[in-house]
């Protein structure tokens, strides 16, 4: 747990999941937690058996289970399913910070992530290093899986993005077989066509029962978005290095999936900076040229931050 005068951040070290982002003056938590629980973590190869919700690192496989050069990887595997080491970096009145580290087991990666809170500021800062520890070049999908839910998320919440963003729909429907956005595209943000010939404003979080979907947003010269309750209510601003993560995945699950894994119980909006797309797994990202490529014994740096809006 990291805490200052304004924020309390709780991290589940098995998986590195941020399971609380609480703005203390309002006692308002922004993080969505899965209705199925997810911890303590049982032994399982199924991501949804152990997924607590919250915010986590997606690496080196984004989305569906896939195989890469003989390595079988689970949904969003492997970093979110492994125990992370934790060391205190700073613990004084000016700031608190921890360094979280993990080595993936099926691919030769090491991730080091410093999470930091500064006194008097409602802002979580992260500085990460992804290292290929092998003597060969390897690919990766790298993402920050931010999922927002109750009590913060409500219908009518608004999403603000930089100008010039376009929307790429996922090629197929998710589960169940309805979708929010018509196939095809790309479409200019935020008003896009729907499968029935109408249109929908993606910048407005819809009511429960709206269709499930995954969309890929691109065109970020600056990496940021804001998510705010209606009528200029409380919100967050997320900033990241768009040169490393040039895409933003938009995940809609508002209770329309009435079978496994949500059983109609999930009302969650995911706004997830990503290196690559689609959510079919690493081989598809390699094929479309969006996967990261790390040369032998090389590293990539990434910074991101989440700040409470007044």
C-alpha positions as CSV (number, residue, x, y, z in Angstrom):
1,X,0.0,0.0,0.0
2,X,1.2,3.5,-0.9
3,X,-0.5,6.4,0.7
4,X,-0.2,10.2,0.9
5,X,-2.7,12.9,2.1
6,X,-4.9,12.4,-1.0
7,X,-4.5,8.9,-2.4
8,X,-4.4,5.3,-1.2
9,X,-3.0,2.8,-3.6
10,X,-3.2,-0.9,-2.9
11,X,-1.2,-3.4,-5.1
12,X,-1.8,-7.2,-5.1
13,X,1.8,-8.4,-5.5
14,X,0.8,-11.7,-7.1
15,X,0.1,-10.4,-10.6
16,X,1.1,-6.8,-9.8
17,X,-2.6,-5.7,-9.9
18,X,-3.5,-2.3,-8.6
19,X,-6.7,-3.1,-6.8
20,X,-7.4,0.3,-5.1
21,X,-7.0,3.8,-6.4
22,X,-8.9,5.7,-3.7
23,X,-9.2,9.5,-3.6
24,X,-9.3,9.9,0.2
25,X,-11.1,13.3,0.4
26,X,-14.2,11.7,-1.3
27,X,-13.4,8.1,-0.2
28,X,-14.0,7.4,-3.9
29,X,-12.3,4.3,-5.6
30,X,-11.9,4.5,-9.3
31,X,-10.8,0.9,-9.9
32,X,-13.2,-1.8,-11.1
33,X,-13.1,-5.1,-9.2
34,X,-14.3,-8.3,-10.7
35,X,-17.6,-9.7,-9.3
36,X,-16.0,-13.1,-9.4
37,X,-13.2,-12.2,-6.9
38,X,-9.8,-13.3,-8.1
39,X,-7.7,-13.5,-4.9
40,X,-6.2,-15.3,-3.1
41,X,-4.8,-16.6,-6.4
42,X,-5.6,-20.3,-7.0
43,X,-3.5,-22.4,-9.3
44,X,-5.1,-22.0,-12.8
45,X,-4.1,-21.5,-16.4
46,X,-7.3,-19.5,-17.0
47,X,-6.9,-15.7,-16.8
48,X,-10.4,-15.2,-15.7
49,X,-10.1,-17.6,-12.7
50,X,-7.5,-15.3,-11.1
51,X,-8.3,-11.9,-12.6
52,X,-9.3,-9.6,-9.7
53,X,-10.1,-6.6,-11.9
54,X,-8.1,-3.6,-11.2
55,X,-5.2,-2.3,-13.2
56,X,-2.3,-4.5,-14.4
57,X,0.6,-5.0,-16.8
58,X,-0.2,-6.9,-20.0
59,X,3.0,-8.5,-21.3
60,X,4.1,-10.1,-23.6
61,X,0.7,-11.3,-25.0
62,X,-2.3,-9.1,-25.4
63,X,-5.7,-10.7,-25.5
64,X,-6.5,-14.2,-26.5
65,X,-4.3,-17.2,-25.6
66,X,-1.6,-17.7,-28.3
67,X,1.6,-19.4,-29.1
68,X,4.8,-17.6,-30.1
69,X,8.0,-19.4,-31.2
70,X,7.0,-22.5,-29.2
71,X,5.9,-20.5,-26.0
72,X,2.2,-21.0,-25.1
73,X,0.8,-18.0,-23.4
74,X,-2.5,-17.4,-21.6
75,X,-5.0,-14.6,-22.0
76,X,-3.0,-11.4,-21.3
77,X,-0.1,-13.5,-20.1
78,X,2.4,-13.7,-18.5
79,X,3.2,-10.8,-16.2
80,X,-0.3,-10.5,-14.7
81,X,-0.2,-14.1,-13.4
82,X,3.2,-14.1,-11.8
83,X,4.4,-13.0,-8.3
84,X,6.2,-9.6,-8.4
85,X,9.0,-8.7,-6.0
86,X,8.7,-5.4,-4.1
87,X,11.3,-3.1,-2.6
88,X,10.8,0.2,-0.9
89,X,12.5,3.1,-2.8
90,X,11.3,6.1,-0.8
91,X,9.4,6.3,2.5
92,X,9.5,9.8,3.9
93,X,7.3,12.9,4.3
94,X,8.1,14.1,0.7
95,X,7.2,10.9,-1.2
96,X,6.6,7.2,-1.0
97,X,7.7,4.8,-3.8
98,X,8.2,1.1,-4.4
99,X,10.0,-0.8,-7.1
100,X,8.1,-3.9,-8.5
101,X,10.0,-6.4,-10.6
102,X,9.1,-9.6,-12.4
103,X,10.7,-12.0,-14.8
104,X,8.5,-13.8,-17.3
105,X,9.0,-17.5,-17.5
106,X,8.1,-18.4,-21.0
107,X,9.8,-15.5,-22.6
108,X,13.1,-13.8,-21.7
109,X,11.7,-10.5,-20.2
110,X,12.3,-8.6,-17.1
111,X,10.0,-5.7,-16.0
112,X,11.0,-3.1,-13.4
113,X,8.4,-0.6,-12.4
114,X,8.6,2.2,-9.8
115,X,5.3,3.5,-8.5
116,X,5.5,6.9,-6.7
117,X,3.2,9.2,-4.7
118,X,4.4,12.7,-3.9
119,X,3.2,14.6,-0.9
120,X,0.1,16.7,-1.4
121,X,-0.5,15.6,-5.0
122,X,-3.3,13.2,-6.1
123,X,-1.2,11.6,-8.9
124,X,0.3,8.1,-9.2
125,X,3.5,8.2,-11.3
126,X,5.1,5.1,-12.8
127,X,8.5,4.6,-14.5
128,X,9.1,1.3,-16.2
129,X,11.9,-0.6,-17.9
130,X,11.2,-3.6,-20.1
131,X,14.4,-5.7,-20.8
132,X,15.0,-8.5,-23.2
133,X,17.6,-10.6,-21.2
134,X,18.3,-13.0,-24.1
135,X,20.8,-13.0,-26.9
136,X,18.1,-13.1,-29.6
137,X,15.5,-10.6,-30.8
138,X,11.9,-11.1,-29.5
139,X,8.5,-9.5,-29.9
140,X,6.0,-8.3,-27.3
141,X,2.7,-6.7,-26.8
142,X,2.9,-4.3,-23.9
143,X,-0.2,-2.6,-22.3
144,X,-1.6,-0.9,-19.2
145,X,-4.9,-2.5,-18.5
146,X,-6.8,0.3,-16.7
147,X,-10.4,-0.8,-15.9
148,X,-12.9,1.6,-14.3
149,X,-16.0,0.7,-12.4
150,X,-18.3,1.4,-9.4
151,X,-18.5,3.5,-7.3
152,X,-16.8,5.9,-9.7
153,X,-18.1,4.8,-13.1
154,X,-21.7,5.8,-13.9
155,X,-23.7,6.0,-17.2
156,X,-23.1,9.4,-18.9
157,X,-19.5,9.7,-17.8
158,X,-17.5,11.4,-20.5
159,X,-14.2,10.5,-22.2
160,X,-12.0,13.2,-23.6
161,X,-9.1,12.5,-26.0
162,X,-6.6,14.6,-28.0
163,X,-7.7,15.8,-31.5
164,X,-7.3,13.6,-34.6
165,X,-8.1,10.2,-33.1
166,X,-9.5,7.5,-35.2
167,X,-11.4,4.3,-34.2
168,X,-10.6,0.8,-35.6
169,X,-13.3,-1.7,-34.8
170,X,-12.3,-5.3,-33.8
171,X,-12.8,-7.5,-36.8
172,X,-15.4,-9.8,-35.2
173,X,-18.0,-9.6,-32.4
174,X,-17.1,-10.4,-28.8
175,X,-19.4,-12.3,-26.5
176,X,-22.4,-12.2,-26.9
177,X,-22.8,-11.7,-30.7
178,X,-23.8,-8.0,-30.5
179,X,-21.4,-5.1,-31.0
180,X,-21.5,-1.4,-30.3
181,X,-19.8,-0.3,-33.5
182,X,-20.3,-1.4,-37.1
183,X,-17.5,-3.4,-38.7
184,X,-15.1,-1.7,-41.1
185,X,-13.6,1.7,-40.4
186,X,-11.5,3.4,-39.4
187,X,-13.9,6.0,-38.2
188,X,-13.2,9.5,-36.8
189,X,-13.7,9.8,-33.0
190,X,-16.2,10.1,-31.3
191,X,-19.4,9.5,-33.3
192,X,-19.3,6.2,-35.3
193,X,-21.8,4.1,-37.1
194,X,-23.7,1.2,-35.4
195,X,-24.5,-2.2,-37.0
196,X,-28.2,-1.1,-37.3
197,X,-27.4,1.9,-39.5
198,X,-27.5,4.4,-36.7
199,X,-24.7,6.1,-34.8
200,X,-23.2,6.2,-31.3
201,X,-21.1,8.7,-29.4
202,X,-18.2,6.7,-28.0
203,X,-17.2,9.6,-25.7
204,X,-20.3,8.9,-23.5
205,X,-20.3,5.8,-21.2
206,X,-23.6,4.0,-22.0
207,X,-26.3,2.6,-19.8
208,X,-26.2,-1.0,-18.4
209,X,-27.1,-3.6,-21.1
210,X,-25.4,-1.8,-23.9
211,X,-23.5,-4.0,-26.4
212,X,-20.0,-5.4,-25.5
213,X,-17.1,-4.5,-27.8
214,X,-13.4,-3.9,-28.1
215,X,-12.1,-1.0,-30.2
216,X,-8.6,0.3,-31.0
217,X,-8.0,4.0,-31.0
218,X,-5.0,5.5,-32.9
219,X,-3.5,8.9,-33.9
220,X,-2.0,9.8,-30.5
221,X,0.7,12.4,-30.9
222,X,0.3,13.0,-27.2
223,X,-0.7,10.2,-24.9
224,X,-3.6,11.3,-22.6
225,X,-7.2,10.8,-21.9
226,X,-9.7,12.1,-19.3
227,X,-12.6,10.2,-17.9
228,X,-15.1,12.2,-15.8
229,X,-18.5,11.8,-14.3
230,X,-21.4,13.8,-15.8
231,X,-21.7,17.5,-15.0
232,X,-18.0,18.1,-14.4
233,X,-18.0,15.6,-11.6
234,X,-14.9,13.8,-10.3
235,X,-12.6,12.2,-12.8
236,X,-9.1,11.0,-13.8
237,X,-6.5,12.1,-16.3
238,X,-4.1,9.4,-17.6
239,X,-0.9,10.3,-19.4
240,X,1.6,8.0,-21.1
241,X,4.4,7.9,-23.6
242,X,2.6,7.5,-26.9
243,X,5.8,6.8,-28.7
244,X,6.0,3.4,-26.9
245,X,2.2,2.8,-26.6
246,X,0.6,4.4,-29.7
247,X,-2.8,2.7,-29.3
248,X,-5.6,2.9,-26.8
249,X,-7.8,-0.1,-26.4
250,X,-11.4,0.7,-25.5
251,X,-13.2,-2.2,-23.8
252,X,-17.0,-2.1,-23.3
253,X,-18.6,-4.6,-20.9
254,X,-21.8,-3.2,-19.5
255,X,-23.7,-6.3,-18.5
256,X,-24.5,-7.6,-22.0
257,X,-22.4,-10.7,-21.6
258,X,-24.8,-13.0,-19.7
259,X,-22.6,-16.2,-20.1
260,X,-19.1,-16.9,-19.0
261,X,-17.1,-15.1,-17.8
262,X,-19.3,-12.2,-16.6
263,X,-22.8,-13.7,-16.2
264,X,-24.3,-10.2,-16.6
265,X,-22.5,-8.9,-13.5
266,X,-19.9,-6.6,-15.0
267,X,-20.3,-2.9,-15.6
268,X,-16.8,-1.8,-16.6
269,X,-15.0,0.5,-19.0
270,X,-11.4,-0.3,-20.0
271,X,-9.2,2.5,-21.5
272,X,-5.9,0.8,-22.0
273,X,-2.7,2.3,-23.6
274,X,-1.1,-0.4,-25.7
275,X,1.9,-1.0,-28.0
276,X,0.0,-3.1,-30.4
277,X,-3.3,-4.6,-31.6
278,X,-5.6,-6.6,-32.0
279,X,-6.7,-8.6,-28.9
280,X,-6.1,-11.9,-30.8
281,X,-2.7,-12.3,-29.3
282,X,1.0,-11.7,-30.1
283,X,1.2,-13.6,-33.5
284,X,-1.5,-11.3,-35.0
285,X,0.4,-8.2,-33.8
286,X,3.6,-9.5,-35.3
287,X,1.8,-10.2,-38.6
288,X,0.3,-6.6,-38.8
289,X,3.6,-5.0,-37.8
290,X,2.4,-3.4,-34.5
291,X,4.2,-5.7,-32.1
292,X,7.2,-4.3,-30.2
293,X,10.6,-5.8,-31.3
294,X,13.4,-5.8,-28.7
295,X,16.9,-6.6,-30.0
296,X,19.2,-8.9,-27.9
297,X,20.0,-7.5,-24.5
298,X,18.0,-4.3,-25.0
299,X,15.5,-2.3,-23.0
300,X,12.6,0.0,-23.5
301,X,11.5,2.8,-21.1
302,X,7.9,3.8,-20.4
303,X,6.4,6.4,-18.1
304,X,2.7,6.9,-17.2
305,X,0.6,8.6,-14.6
306,X,-2.9,8.7,-13.3
307,X,-4.1,11.9,-11.7
308,X,-7.4,12.8,-10.0
309,X,-9.2,15.7,-11.7
310,X,-10.6,18.4,-9.4
